[in-house]
Amino acid sequence: MDRTALAQKYRNASNAATYDKVVDDFDKADRDHDGNVTFQEYKNVAYDAGERYAPGEEGVIEKYWLLKDKNNDQKISLEEMLEFEFNPNEEEVARFFDELDAQE
């Protein structure tokens, strides 16, 4: 789906700032401009922005990241990222956090 269609589908007056931030973060991470972002690319942008992960936290964040990856190719497209941001599979997210709680 092209960016105009994505904006029509996901962006509205009440979420414009969030939409714009997701797109901006995606564009920063997609340094090779292939239309997909790997977890490592995402992590590099977070690191450049000053975000640091606590020991053991990175694996959890990567697993959460991969919930967005609907075609299981280890890459997230802008459409997958927007879909997860605005229409997450609530059962899948709840299961993720339940499993995380069970590990503690």
Gaussian input, Z-matrix of N, CA and C with variables (Angstrom, degrees):
# hf/3-21g

backbone

0 1
 N
 C     1     B1
 C     2     B2     1     A1
 N     3     B3     2     A2     1     D1
 C     4     B4     3     A3     2     D2
 C     5     B5     4     A4     3     D3
 N     6     B6     5     A5     4     D4
 C     7     B7     6     A6     5     D5
 C     8     B8     7     A7     6     D6
 N     9     B9     8     A8     7     D7
 C    10    B10     9     A9     8     D8
 C    11    B11    10    A10     9     D9
 N    12    B12    11    A11    10    D10
 C    13    B13    12    A12    11    D11
 C    14    B14    13    A13    12    D12
 N    15    B15    14    A14    13    D13
 C    16    B16    15    A15    14    D14
 C    17    B17    16    A16    15    D15
 N    18    B18    17    A17    16    D16
 C    19    B19    18    A18    17    D17
 C    20    B20    19    A19    18    D18
 N    21    B21    20    A20    19    D19
 C    22    B22    21    A21    20    D20
 C    23    B23    22    A22    21    D21
 N    24    B24    23    A23    22    D22
 C    25    B25    24    A24    23    D23
 C    26    B26    25    A25    24    D24
 N    27    B27    26    A26    25    D25
 C    28    B28    27    A27    26    D26
 C    29    B29    28    A28    27    D27
 N    30    B30    29    A29    28    D28
 C    31    B31    30    A30    29    D29
 C    32    B32    31    A31    30    D30
 N    33    B33    32    A32    31    D31
 C    34    B34    33    A33    32    D32
 C    35    B35    34    A34    33    D33
 N    36    B36    35    A35    34    D34
 C    37    B37    36    A36    35    D35
 C    38    B38    37    A37    36    D36
 N    39    B39    38    A38    37    D37
 C    40    B40    39    A39    38    D38
 C    41    B41    40    A40    39    D39
 N    42    B42    41    A41    40    D40
 C    43    B43    42    A42    41    D41
 C    44    B44    43    A43    42    D42
 N    45    B45    44    A44    43    D43
 C    46    B46    45    A45    44    D44
 C    47    B47    46    A46    45    D45
 N    48    B48    47    A47    46    D46
 C    49    B49    48    A48    47    D47
 C    50    B50    49    A49    48    D48
 N    51    B51    50    A50    49    D49
 C    52    B52    51    A51    50    D50
 C    53    B53    52    A52    51    D51
 N    54    B54    53    A53    52    D52
 C    55    B55    54    A54    53    D53
 C    56    B56    55    A55    54    D54
 N    57    B57    56    A56    55    D55
 C    58    B58    57    A57    56    D56
 C    59    B59    58    A58    57    D57
 N    60    B60    59    A59    58    D58
 C    61    B61    60    A60    59    D59
 C    62    B62    61    A61    60    D60
 N    63    B63    62    A62    61    D61
 C    64    B64    63    A63    62    D62
 C    65    B65    64    A64    63    D63
 N    66    B66    65    A65    64    D64
 C    67    B67    66    A66    65    D65
 C    68    B68    67    A67    66    D66
 N    69    B69    68    A68    67    D67
 C    70    B70    69    A69    68    D68
 C    71    B71    70    A70    69    D69
 N    72    B72    71    A71    70    D70
 C    73    B73    72    A72    71    D71
 C    74    B74    73    A73    72    D72
 N    75    B75    74    A74    73    D73
 C    76    B76    75    A75    74    D74
 C    77    B77    76    A76    75    D75
 N    78    B78    77    A77    76    D76
 C    79    B79    78    A78    77    D77
 C    80    B80    79    A79    78    D78
 N    81    B81    80    A80    79    D79
 C    82    B82    81    A81    80    D80
 C    83    B83    82    A82    81    D81
 N    84    B84    83    A83    82    D82
 C    85    B85    84    A84    83    D83
 C    86    B86    85    A85    84    D84
 N    87    B87    86    A86    85    D85
 C    88    B88    87    A87    86    D86
 C    89    B89    88    A88    87    D87
 N    90    B90    89    A89    88    D88
 C    91    B91    90    A90    89    D89
 C    92    B92    91    A91    90    D90
 N    93    B93    92    A92    91    D91
 C    94    B94    93    A93    92    D92
 C    95    B95    94    A94    93    D93
 N    96    B96    95    A95    94    D94
 C    97    B97    96    A96    95    D95
 C    98    B98    97    A97    96    D96
 N    99    B99    98    A98    97    D97
 C   100   B100    99    A99    98    D98
 C   101   B101   100   A100    99    D99
 N   102   B102   101   A101   100   D100
 C   103   B103   102   A102   101   D101
 C   104   B104   103   A103   102   D102
 N   105   B105   104   A104   103   D103
 C   106   B106   105   A105   104   D104
 C   107   B107   106   A106   105   D105
 N   108   B108   107   A107   106   D106
 C   109   B109   108   A108   107   D107
 C   110   B110   109   A109   108   D108
 N   111   B111   110   A110   109   D109
 C   112   B112   111   A111   110   D110
 C   113   B113   112   A112   111   D111
 N   114   B114   113   A113   112   D112
 C   115   B115   114   A114   113   D113
 C   116   B116   115   A115   114   D114
 N   117   B117   116   A116   115   D115
 C   118   B118   117   A117   116   D116
 C   119   B119   118   A118   117   D117
 N   120   B120   119   A119   118   D118
 C   121   B121   120   A120   119   D119
 C   122   B122   121   A121   120   D120
 N   123   B123   122   A122   121   D121
 C   124   B124   123   A123   122   D122
 C   125   B125   124   A124   123   D123
 N   126   B126   125   A125   124   D124
 C   127   B127   126   A126   125   D125
 C   128   B128   127   A127   126   D126
 N   129   B129   128   A128   127   D127
 C   130   B130   129   A129   128   D128
 C   131   B131   130   A130   129   D129
 N   132   B132   131   A131   130   D130
 C   133   B133   132   A132   131   D131
 C   134   B134   133   A133   132   D132
 N   135   B135   134   A134   133   D133
 C   136   B136   135   A135   134   D134
 C   137   B137   136   A136   135   D135
 N   138   B138   137   A137   136   D136
 C   139   B139   138   A138   137   D137
 C   140   B140   139   A139   138   D138
 N   141   B141   140   A140   139   D139
 C   142   B142   141   A141   140   D140
 C   143   B143   142   A142   141   D141
 N   144   B144   143   A143   142   D142
 C   145   B145   144   A144   143   D143
 C   146   B146   145   A145   144   D144
 N   147   B147   146   A146   145   D145
 C   148   B148   147   A147   146   D146
 C   149   B149   148   A148   147   D147
 N   150   B150   149   A149   148   D148
 C   151   B151   150   A150   149   D149
 C   152   B152   151   A151   150   D150
 N   153   B153   152   A152   151   D151
 C   154   B154   153   A153   152   D152
 C   155   B155   154   A154   153   D153
 N   156   B156   155   A155   154   D154
 C   157   B157   156   A156   155   D155
 C   158   B158   157   A157   156   D156
 N   159   B159   158   A158   157   D157
 C   160   B160   159   A159   158   D158
 C   161   B161   160   A160   159   D159
 N   162   B162   161   A161   160   D160
 C   163   B163   162   A162   161   D161
 C   164   B164   163   A163   162   D162
 N   165   B165   164   A164   163   D163
 C   166   B166   165   A165   164   D164
 C   167   B167   166   A166   165   D165
 N   168   B168   167   A167   166   D166
 C   169   B169   168   A168   167   D167
 C   170   B170   169   A169   168   D168
 N   171   B171   170   A170   169   D169
 C   172   B172   171   A171   170   D170
 C   173   B173   172   A172   171   D171
 N   174   B174   173   A173   172   D172
 C   175   B175   174   A174   173   D173
 C   176   B176   175   A175   174   D174
 N   177   B177   176   A176   175   D175
 C   178   B178   177   A177   176   D176
 C   179   B179   178   A178   177   D177
 N   180   B180   179   A179   178   D178
 C   181   B181   180   A180   179   D179
 C   182   B182   181   A181   180   D180
 N   183   B183   182   A182   181   D181
 C   184   B184   183   A183   182   D182
 C   185   B185   184   A184   183   D183
 N   186   B186   185   A185   184   D184
 C   187   B187   186   A186   185   D185
 C   188   B188   187   A187   186   D186
 N   189   B189   188   A188   187   D187
 C   190   B190   189   A189   188   D188
 C   191   B191   190   A190   189   D189
 N   192   B192   191   A191   190   D190
 C   193   B193   192   A192   191   D191
 C   194   B194   193   A193   192   D192
 N   195   B195   194   A194   193   D193
 C   196   B196   195   A195   194   D194
 C   197   B197   196   A196   195   D195
 N   198   B198   197   A197   196   D196
 C   199   B199   198   A198   197   D197
 C   200   B200   199   A199   198   D198
 N   201   B201   200   A200   199   D199
 C   202   B202   201   A201   200   D200
 C   203   B203   202   A202   201   D201
 N   204   B204   203   A203   202   D202
 C   205   B205   204   A204   203   D203
 C   206   B206   205   A205   204   D204
 N   207   B207   206   A206   205   D205
 C   208   B208   207   A207   206   D206
 C   209   B209   208   A208   207   D207
 N   210   B210   209   A209   208   D208
 C   211   B211   210   A210   209   D209
 C   212   B212   211   A211   210   D210
 N   213   B213   212   A212   211   D211
 C   214   B214   213   A213   212   D212
 C   215   B215   214   A214   213   D213
 N   216   B216   215   A215   214   D214
 C   217   B217   216   A216   215   D215
 C   218   B218   217   A217   216   D216
 N   219   B219   218   A218   217   D217
 C   220   B220   219   A219   218   D218
 C   221   B221   220   A220   219   D219
 N   222   B222   221   A221   220   D220
 C   223   B223   222   A222   221   D221
 C   224   B224   223   A223   222   D222
 N   225   B225   224   A224   223   D223
 C   226   B226   225   A225   224   D224
 C   227   B227   226   A226   225   D225
 N   228   B228   227   A227   226   D226
 C   229   B229   228   A228   227   D227
 C   230   B230   229   A229   228   D228
 N   231   B231   230   A230   229   D229
 C   232   B232   231   A231   230   D230
 C   233   B233   232   A232   231   D231
 N   234   B234   233   A233   232   D232
 C   235   B235   234   A234   233   D233
 C   236   B236   235   A235   234   D234
 N   237   B237   236   A236   235   D235
 C   238   B238   237   A237   236   D236
 C   239   B239   238   A238   237   D237
 N   240   B240   239   A239   238   D238
 C   241   B241   240   A240   239   D239
 C   242   B242   241   A241   240   D240
 N   243   B243   242   A242   241   D241
 C   244   B244   243   A243   242   D242
 C   245   B245   244   A244   243   D243
 N   246   B246   245   A245   244   D244
 C   247   B247   246   A246   245   D245
 C   248   B248   247   A247   246   D246
 N   249   B249   248   A248   247   D247
 C   250   B250   249   A249   248   D248
 C   251   B251   250   A250   249   D249
 N   252   B252   251   A251   250   D250
 C   253   B253   252   A252   251   D251
 C   254   B254   253   A253   252   D252
 N   255   B255   254   A254   253   D253
 C   256   B256   255   A255   254   D254
 C   257   B257   256   A256   255   D255
 N   258   B258   257   A257   256   D256
 C   259   B259   258   A258   257   D257
 C   260   B260   259   A259   258   D258
 N   261   B261   260   A260   259   D259
 C   262   B262   261   A261   260   D260
 C   263   B263   262   A262   261   D261
 N   264   B264   263   A263   262   D262
 C   265   B265   264   A264   263   D263
 C   266   B266   265   A265   264   D264
 N   267   B267   266   A266   265   D265
 C   268   B268   267   A267   266   D266
 C   269   B269   268   A268   267   D267
 N   270   B270   269   A269   268   D268
 C   271   B271   270   A270   269   D269
 C   272   B272   271   A271   270   D270
 N   273   B273   272   A272   271   D271
 C   274   B274   273   A273   272   D272
 C   275   B275   274   A274   273   D273
 N   276   B276   275   A275   274   D274
 C   277   B277   276   A276   275   D275
 C   278   B278   277   A277   276   D276
 N   279   B279   278   A278   277   D277
 C   280   B280   279   A279   278   D278
 C   281   B281   280   A280   279   D279
 N   282   B282   281   A281   280   D280
 C   283   B283   282   A282   281   D281
 C   284   B284   283   A283   282   D282
 N   285   B285   284   A284   283   D283
 C   286   B286   285   A285   284   D284
 C   287   B287   286   A286   285   D285
 N   288   B288   287   A287   286   D286
 C   289   B289   288   A288   287   D287
 C   290   B290   289   A289   288   D288
 N   291   B291   290   A290   289   D289
 C   292   B292   291   A291   290   D290
 C   293   B293   292   A292   291   D291
 N   294   B294   293   A293   292   D292
 C   295   B295   294   A294   293   D293
 C   296   B296   295   A295   294   D294
 N   297   B297   296   A296   295   D295
 C   298   B298   297   A297   296   D296
 C   299   B299   298   A298   297   D297
 N   300   B300   299   A299   298   D298
 C   301   B301   300   A300   299   D299
 C   302   B302   301   A301   300   D300
 N   303   B303   302   A302   301   D301
 C   304   B304   303   A303   302   D302
 C   305   B305   304   A304   303   D303
 N   306   B306   305   A305   304   D304
 C   307   B307   306   A306   305   D305
 C   308   B308   307   A307   306   D306
 N   309   B309   308   A308   307   D307
 C   310   B310   309   A309   308   D308
 C   311   B311   310   A310   309   D309

   B1=1.4436
   B2=1.5280
   B3=1.3217
   B4=1.4634
   B5=1.5326
   B6=1.3060
   B7=1.4689
   B8=1.5237
   B9=1.3138
   B10=1.4609
   B11=1.5226
   B12=1.3193
   B13=1.4671
   B14=1.5275
   B15=1.3296
   B16=1.4646
   B17=1.5265
   B18=1.3211
   B19=1.4635
   B20=1.5258
   B21=1.3200
   B22=1.4635
   B23=1.5249
   B24=1.3135
   B25=1.4622
   B26=1.5286
   B27=1.3271
   B28=1.4606
   B29=1.5268
   B30=1.3219
   B31=1.4693
   B32=1.5195
   B33=1.3314
   B34=1.4614
   B35=1.5229
   B36=1.3231
   B37=1.4612
   B38=1.5275
   B39=1.3182
   B40=1.4642
   B41=1.5298
   B42=1.3326
   B43=1.4703
   B44=1.5259
   B45=1.3239
   B46=1.4674
   B47=1.5315
   B48=1.3164
   B49=1.4698
   B50=1.5279
   B51=1.3186
   B52=1.4644
   B53=1.5183
   B54=1.3248
   B55=1.4665
   B56=1.5310
   B57=1.3261
   B58=1.4646
   B59=1.5264
   B60=1.3410
   B61=1.4653
   B62=1.5282
   B63=1.3235
   B64=1.4661
   B65=1.5258
   B66=1.3337
   B67=1.4674
   B68=1.5314
   B69=1.3231
   B70=1.4649
   B71=1.5313
   B72=1.3316
   B73=1.4715
   B74=1.5249
   B75=1.3249
   B76=1.4635
   B77=1.5261
   B78=1.3334
   B79=1.4652
   B80=1.5275
   B81=1.3252
   B82=1.4677
   B83=1.5237
   B84=1.3253
   B85=1.4687
   B86=1.5207
   B87=1.3213
   B88=1.4708
   B89=1.5272
   B90=1.3212
   B91=1.4637
   B92=1.5180
   B93=1.3233
   B94=1.4674
   B95=1.5296
   B96=1.3146
   B97=1.4760
   B98=1.5231
   B99=1.3372
   B100=1.4675
   B101=1.5278
   B102=1.3376
   B103=1.4610
   B104=1.5128
   B105=1.3290
   B106=1.4594
   B107=1.5195
   B108=1.3289
   B109=1.4529
   B110=1.5254
   B111=1.3219
   B112=1.4611
   B113=1.5292
   B114=1.3108
   B115=1.4626
   B116=1.5245
   B117=1.3206
   B118=1.4674
   B119=1.5289
   B120=1.3285
   B121=1.4697
   B122=1.5265
   B123=1.3284
   B124=1.4606
   B125=1.5282
   B126=1.3207
   B127=1.4606
   B128=1.5327
   B129=1.3260
   B130=1.4622
   B131=1.5223
   B132=1.3363
   B133=1.4673
   B134=1.5251
   B135=1.3243
   B136=1.4649
   B137=1.5296
   B138=1.3249
   B139=1.4629
   B140=1.5281
   B141=1.3296
   B142=1.4673
   B143=1.5261
   B144=1.3427
   B145=1.4615
   B146=1.5327
   B147=1.3375
   B148=1.4516
   B149=1.5150
   B150=1.3267
   B151=1.4657
   B152=1.5223
   B153=1.3148
   B154=1.4560
   B155=1.5206
   B156=1.3226
   B157=1.4585
   B158=1.5167
   B159=1.3170
   B160=1.4602
   B161=1.5241
   B162=1.3370
   B163=1.4690
   B164=1.5325
   B165=1.3070
   B166=1.4554
   B167=1.5159
   B168=1.3116
   B169=1.4629
   B170=1.5279
   B171=1.3134
   B172=1.4630
   B173=1.5275
   B174=1.3198
   B175=1.4646
   B176=1.5105
   B177=1.3251
   B178=1.4618
   B179=1.5225
   B180=1.3161
   B181=1.4608
   B182=1.5207
   B183=1.3188
   B184=1.4646
   B185=1.5279
   B186=1.3212
   B187=1.4720
   B188=1.5218
   B189=1.3298
   B190=1.4693
   B191=1.5254
   B192=1.3172
   B193=1.4642
   B194=1.5259
   B195=1.3212
   B196=1.4618
   B197=1.5267
   B198=1.3381
   B199=1.4660
   B200=1.5281
   B201=1.3188
   B202=1.4652
   B203=1.5221
   B204=1.3122
   B205=1.4680
   B206=1.5291
   B207=1.3066
   B208=1.4671
   B209=1.5254
   B210=1.3290
   B211=1.4702
   B212=1.5320
   B213=1.3381
   B214=1.4722
   B215=1.5263
   B216=1.3347
   B217=1.4629
   B218=1.5319
   B219=1.3450
   B220=1.4676
   B221=1.5248
   B222=1.3235
   B223=1.4624
   B224=1.5210
   B225=1.3299
   B226=1.4530
   B227=1.5236
   B228=1.3162
   B229=1.4624
   B230=1.5293
   B231=1.3180
   B232=1.4599
   B233=1.5246
   B234=1.3134
   B235=1.4640
   B236=1.5324
   B237=1.3331
   B238=1.4665
   B239=1.5286
   B240=1.3254
   B241=1.4532
   B242=1.5288
   B243=1.3216
   B244=1.4644
   B245=1.5239
   B246=1.3158
   B247=1.4695
   B248=1.5276
   B249=1.3236
   B250=1.4634
   B251=1.5221
   B252=1.3205
   B253=1.4657
   B254=1.5276
   B255=1.3225
   B256=1.4598
   B257=1.5265
   B258=1.3161
   B259=1.4691
   B260=1.5269
   B261=1.3244
   B262=1.4645
   B263=1.5277
   B264=1.3062
   B265=1.4575
   B266=1.5266
   B267=1.3205
   B268=1.4643
   B269=1.5241
   B270=1.3217
   B271=1.4675
   B272=1.5253
   B273=1.3237
   B274=1.4616
   B275=1.5267
   B276=1.3215
   B277=1.4656
   B278=1.5312
   B279=1.3271
   B280=1.4672
   B281=1.5258
   B282=1.3293
   B283=1.4659
   B284=1.5362
   B285=1.3338
   B286=1.4647
   B287=1.5289
   B288=1.3356
   B289=1.4583
   B290=1.5276
   B291=1.3209
   B292=1.4690
   B293=1.5272
   B294=1.3299
   B295=1.4661
   B296=1.5250
   B297=1.3129
   B298=1.4620
   B299=1.5292
   B300=1.3281
   B301=1.4667
   B302=1.5227
   B303=1.3277
   B304=1.4653
   B305=1.5273
   B306=1.3260
   B307=1.4651
   B308=1.5217
   B309=1.3171
   B310=1.4771
   B311=1.4962
   A1=107.56
   A2=117.37
   A3=119.12
   A4=110.69
   A5=115.71
   A6=120.33
   A7=113.15
   A8=117.61
   A9=119.78
   A10=109.90
   A11=116.30
   A12=120.52
   A13=110.91
   A14=117.20
   A15=120.16
   A16=110.70
   A17=116.61
   A18=120.24
   A19=110.73
   A20=116.88
   A21=120.01
   A22=110.91
   A23=116.96
   A24=121.02
   A25=112.43
   A26=118.05
   A27=120.90
   A28=115.82
   A29=118.71
   A30=119.97
   A31=110.41
   A32=116.32
   A33=121.19
   A34=108.04
   A35=116.44
   A36=120.49
   A37=112.67
   A38=117.65
   A39=119.65
   A40=113.59
   A41=118.13
   A42=118.90
   A43=112.95
   A44=117.21
   A45=120.78
   A46=112.35
   A47=117.62
   A48=120.17
   A49=110.95
   A50=117.03
   A51=120.64
   A52=110.54
   A53=116.38
   A54=120.83
   A55=109.81
   A56=116.40
   A57=120.68
   A58=111.48
   A59=117.64
   A60=120.75
   A61=110.88
   A62=117.66
   A63=120.69
   A64=109.99
   A65=116.89
   A66=121.05
   A67=110.25
   A68=116.98
   A69=120.72
   A70=111.09
   A71=116.87
   A72=120.34
   A73=110.70
   A74=116.45
   A75=120.43
   A76=109.91
   A77=116.64
   A78=120.32
   A79=112.03
   A80=117.10
   A81=120.32
   A82=110.94
   A83=116.41
   A84=120.70
   A85=112.55
   A86=117.31
   A87=121.84
   A88=109.63
   A89=115.41
   A90=120.87
   A91=113.67
   A92=117.33
   A93=119.08
   A94=112.00
   A95=116.47
   A96=123.40
   A97=113.20
   A98=115.98
   A99=118.71
   A100=112.50
   A101=116.61
   A102=120.22
   A103=113.80
   A104=116.83
   A105=122.21
   A106=109.56
   A107=115.51
   A108=120.97
   A109=108.50
   A110=115.82
   A111=120.63
   A112=108.52
   A113=116.40
   A114=119.55
   A115=110.28
   A116=117.84
   A117=120.50
   A118=110.69
   A119=117.55
   A120=120.31
   A121=110.61
   A122=115.86
   A123=120.81
   A124=110.47
   A125=115.82
   A126=121.64
   A127=110.63
   A128=117.65
   A129=121.15
   A130=111.54
   A131=116.66
   A132=120.59
   A133=109.93
   A134=116.74
   A135=120.18
   A136=110.21
   A137=116.62
   A138=121.17
   A139=110.43
   A140=116.56
   A141=120.79
   A142=111.57
   A143=116.21
   A144=121.36
   A145=112.17
   A146=116.96
   A147=120.71
   A148=115.28
   A149=117.81
   A150=120.70
   A151=109.86
   A152=115.74
   A153=121.24
   A154=108.67
   A155=116.67
   A156=121.74
   A157=110.37
   A158=115.42
   A159=121.17
   A160=108.54
   A161=117.49
   A162=119.33
   A163=110.99
   A164=116.11
   A165=121.76
   A166=115.05
   A167=116.76
   A168=120.90
   A169=112.43
   A170=117.27
   A171=120.91
   A172=112.16
   A173=117.91
   A174=120.93
   A175=112.12
   A176=116.71
   A177=121.34
   A178=109.90
   A179=116.32
   A180=120.64
   A181=110.38
   A182=117.47
   A183=119.93
   A184=110.94
   A185=117.99
   A186=120.41
   A187=110.62
   A188=116.34
   A189=119.78
   A190=109.91
   A191=116.23
   A192=122.41
   A193=110.39
   A194=116.14
   A195=120.68
   A196=113.20
   A197=118.29
   A198=119.84
   A199=110.60
   A200=116.48
   A201=121.87
   A202=112.13
   A203=116.55
   A204=122.98
   A205=110.64
   A206=116.50
   A207=121.35
   A208=113.65
   A209=118.33
   A210=119.00
   A211=112.19
   A212=116.36
   A213=122.88
   A214=114.45
   A215=116.47
   A216=119.56
   A217=112.41
   A218=116.56
   A219=123.36
   A220=112.56
   A221=116.66
   A222=122.62
   A223=107.94
   A224=115.73
   A225=121.22
   A226=108.13
   A227=116.30
   A228=120.27
   A229=108.11
   A230=116.27
   A231=119.68
   A232=110.04
   A233=117.15
   A234=119.67
   A235=111.20
   A236=117.90
   A237=120.48
   A238=110.70
   A239=116.28
   A240=119.92
   A241=111.16
   A242=116.37
   A243=120.16
   A244=111.29
   A245=116.48
   A246=120.19
   A247=109.95
   A248=117.25
   A249=120.96
   A250=110.88
   A251=116.75
   A252=120.83
   A253=111.63
   A254=116.34
   A255=119.92
   A256=114.57
   A257=118.65
   A258=122.36
   A259=110.65
   A260=117.72
   A261=118.39
   A262=111.45
   A263=115.11
   A264=120.87
   A265=105.92
   A266=115.93
   A267=120.47
   A268=112.59
   A269=117.71
   A270=120.11
   A271=110.75
   A272=115.99
   A273=120.77
   A274=110.75
   A275=116.76
   A276=121.18
   A277=110.11
   A278=117.08
   A279=120.63
   A280=110.79
   A281=117.01
   A282=121.29
   A283=110.15
   A284=116.20
   A285=120.79
   A286=110.46
   A287=116.48
   A288=119.67
   A289=112.14
   A290=117.94
   A291=120.45
   A292=110.55
   A293=116.44
   A294=120.67
   A295=110.77
   A296=115.86
   A297=120.42
   A298=110.44
   A299=116.67
   A300=120.68
   A301=111.43
   A302=116.64
   A303=120.92
   A304=111.75
   A305=117.00
   A306=121.35
   A307=112.14
   A308=116.80
   A309=120.19
   A310=112.55
   D1=135.08
   D2=-179.56
   D3=-77.90
   D4=169.17
   D5=-173.24
   D6=-65.00
   D7=-33.54
   D8=177.68
   D9=-63.92
   D10=-44.92
   D11=178.89
   D12=-65.33
   D13=-38.53
   D14=177.85
   D15=-63.18
   D16=-42.97
   D17=178.91
   D18=-63.23
   D19=-41.14
   D20=178.72
   D21=-64.15
   D22=-35.85
   D23=-177.55
   D24=-77.50
   D25=-40.38
   D26=-169.32
   D27=-110.34
   D28=-23.26
   D29=-172.47
   D30=-96.60
   D31=134.68
   D32=172.57
   D33=-147.15
   D34=177.57
   D35=-174.28
   D36=-60.35
   D37=-33.71
   D38=-176.08
   D39=-80.92
   D40=-17.34
   D41=-178.26
   D42=-124.77
   D43=16.09
   D44=-174.64
   D45=-56.95
   D46=-43.18
   D47=-178.40
   D48=-64.96
   D49=-42.18
   D50=178.35
   D51=-65.42
   D52=-45.35
   D53=178.56
   D54=-56.95
   D55=-49.63
   D56=-178.14
   D57=-61.63
   D58=-37.72
   D59=178.54
   D60=-67.12
   D61=-42.78
   D62=178.76
   D63=-60.55
   D64=-45.78
   D65=-179.79
   D66=-64.54
   D67=-43.07
   D68=179.52
   D69=-63.23
   D70=-45.46
   D71=177.94
   D72=-61.45
   D73=-41.27
   D74=179.15
   D75=-62.04
   D76=-46.96
   D77=-178.58
   D78=-62.57
   D79=-37.64
   D80=176.92
   D81=-64.33
   D82=-39.68
   D83=-177.73
   D84=-75.44
   D85=-30.00
   D86=-177.01
   D87=-83.22
   D88=65.47
   D89=-174.24
   D90=-67.99
   D91=-27.01
   D92=178.46
   D93=-92.42
   D94=1.49
   D95=174.47
   D96=56.25
   D97=37.51
   D98=177.84
   D99=-93.29
   D100=0.46
   D101=178.05
   D102=85.83
   D103=7.38
   D104=179.18
   D105=-138.11
   D106=153.64
   D107=179.62
   D108=-127.98
   D109=129.58
   D110=173.75
   D111=-88.08
   D112=165.90
   D113=177.21
   D114=-60.84
   D115=-39.34
   D116=-179.93
   D117=-61.54
   D118=-42.02
   D119=177.69
   D120=-62.65
   D121=-43.39
   D122=178.13
   D123=-61.42
   D124=-44.75
   D125=-179.19
   D126=-62.57
   D127=-38.55
   D128=178.48
   D129=-61.14
   D130=-42.33
   D131=178.78
   D132=-65.53
   D133=-43.19
   D134=178.45
   D135=-61.12
   D136=-41.78
   D137=179.14
   D138=-63.74
   D139=-44.51
   D140=178.58
   D141=-60.28
   D142=-29.98
   D143=179.98
   D144=-85.28
   D145=1.52
   D146=176.61
   D147=96.44
   D148=3.72
   D149=-179.87
   D150=-80.18
   D151=132.49
   D152=178.10
   D153=-125.88
   D154=142.68
   D155=179.78
   D156=-97.70
   D157=141.25
   D158=174.24
   D159=-72.70
   D160=157.59
   D161=177.52
   D162=-54.13
   D163=131.62
   D164=-179.69
   D165=85.25
   D166=-16.67
   D167=-176.65
   D168=-73.93
   D169=-32.73
   D170=-175.91
   D171=-59.05
   D172=-42.31
   D173=179.36
   D174=-62.23
   D175=-39.32
   D176=178.36
   D177=-66.06
   D178=-44.10
   D179=-179.84
   D180=-63.97
   D181=-39.04
   D182=178.52
   D183=-65.30
   D184=-41.05
   D185=177.69
   D186=-62.53
   D187=-41.25
   D188=177.88
   D189=-64.70
   D190=-41.80
   D191=177.85
   D192=-56.43
   D193=-43.31
   D194=-176.21
   D195=-71.36
   D196=-12.24
   D197=171.54
   D198=-61.58
   D199=-25.75
   D200=179.95
   D201=-75.81
   D202=-19.58
   D203=-171.62
   D204=-85.54
   D205=83.39
   D206=-173.90
   D207=-69.92
   D208=-26.50
   D209=179.96
   D210=-100.59
   D211=8.20
   D212=173.62
   D213=54.23
   D214=40.18
   D215=177.90
   D216=-101.80
   D217=9.14
   D218=179.77
   D219=68.20
   D220=14.95
   D221=177.57
   D222=-133.02
   D223=148.94
   D224=179.89
   D225=-114.48
   D226=126.05
   D227=174.45
   D228=-85.51
   D229=165.12
   D230=177.39
   D231=-60.05
   D232=-39.97
   D233=179.58
   D234=-63.19
   D235=-42.31
   D236=177.36
   D237=-62.68
   D238=-39.76
   D239=-179.40
   D240=-66.14
   D241=-44.04
   D242=179.30
   D243=-66.35
   D244=-41.27
   D245=179.33
   D246=-60.58
   D247=-43.41
   D248=179.81
   D249=-66.54
   D250=-38.93
   D251=-178.45
   D252=-66.98
   D253=-43.19
   D254=-171.89
   D255=-103.23
   D256=-18.42
   D257=179.75
   D258=-140.67
   D259=57.81
   D260=-176.84
   D261=-66.68
   D262=150.32
   D263=173.04
   D264=-76.61
   D265=99.40
   D266=-172.20
   D267=-62.41
   D268=-34.52
   D269=178.22
   D270=-65.72
   D271=-41.56
   D272=-179.90
   D273=-65.36
   D274=-42.41
   D275=179.34
   D276=-65.93
   D277=-43.64
   D278=178.89
   D279=-61.88
   D280=-41.78
   D281=178.64
   D282=-62.08
   D283=-41.38
   D284=178.00
   D285=-57.19
   D286=-49.19
   D287=-178.06
   D288=-70.77
   D289=-32.45
   D290=174.45
   D291=-62.52
   D292=-44.13
   D293=178.48
   D294=-64.84
   D295=-38.26
   D296=178.34
   D297=-64.29
   D298=-44.62
   D299=178.10
   D300=-61.77
   D301=-37.74
   D302=-178.95
   D303=-66.22
   D304=-25.45
   D305=-179.63
   D306=-78.35
   D307=-20.45
   D308=-176.52
   D309=-79.18

